[in-house]
């Protein structure tokens, strides 16, 4: 097991080195994923409950390898390189490989919906998103995935109906509804409703400005706290 983890660590380090150097090759990413699958296979050959949840891989290694973070980056890289068939395969494998009881699978499911749409598998994507949305109606990731799929199928009425379940005209964009607003923006750009698109985009920009301002205030507070601590520390010397 230690040998497998060392291989995974070596490959993932190469992945980020490739990114830093502007490389486009995906072989280290693919080999890293294969190494991770080998770790899971080896662990479960010894204990069938090994890493039954994805987060347990990090929990059991004191977050030394940042498995979840690397997997998110791998899925993003597959998407950025238009490798949607491979993205679909990996997402399906991850959904089957782990239980998703303590940590939701929404990010993996959303990427799967992207992979299906991007391959032109629109009916399959629609069935998948409808089932996901029916299972988890409060999950805005599921709703956003459904809106994007309905938009891709030019089902303007269906997409607007889904949007209206979550936001109304005049509602502000918030952390809870940002995904819906972004999907709605894509819908209105596609169906040519310029007035609605402008309204949605204004709400998104306002939210982004508020978030940026909040981050700046947080940075100022942290600098102030550090300054107070430093003065106090120096005073004691």
C-alpha positions, 0 to 999 in steps of 0.5 A: 500500500505504501508503494502505491501511495508513493506512486500516486504522490509522485504522479500527482506532483508531476501533474501540477508541475506540468500545469505550472510549466504550461504542459498539455499532456494528460498522461500523468493525470490518467496514470494518477487516476489508475494509481488511485484505483489500484490503491482502492482495489488493494485496500478492499482486497484486505478490507471490504469497507476500505474507503467506503466514502471518498473523503475517508481516503484523505481522512485515513492519510491525514490529508497528505495527498489531497485526494479529493482536491486532485480528483476535482482537478482531474475531472476539470482537466478532462473537461478542459481537454474535451475528453468527455467520453473519459469524463463520463467513464470516470464519473460513473466509476466514482459514483459506483466506487464509493458510497455517498451517504455522508458527503453528497455526490453532487459535484460528480453528478454535475460533471457527469451531466456535462460529459453527457451533454457535451457528447450530444447524449441529450436524451440520456442527459435529460433522463439522468438530470430529471431522475437526480432532480426528482431524488434531490429537489433541494439540490441546486446543482441538480436543478442547474444541471437540468436547466442546462440540459433543457437549454441544450435541447432548446426546451425553453419553456421547460427550462424556464419552468425549472428556473421559476421553481427556485428564483423569481423576478427581483430575487437577489443572487445569493450563495444558495442560488448562484448556480441557478442564476448562472444557468438561467443566464445561459438559458436567456442568452440562448433563447434570445430573451435579452431583457431577462438576461440583463436582469439575471446578469445584473443580479450575478454581478451585484452578488460577485461585487458583494463577495469581493467586497466581503473578501477585501474586508476580511483581508483588512481584518486579518491584517489588523489582527496580525498587526495587533498581535505583533505589537503586543508580542513586541511589547512583551519582549 
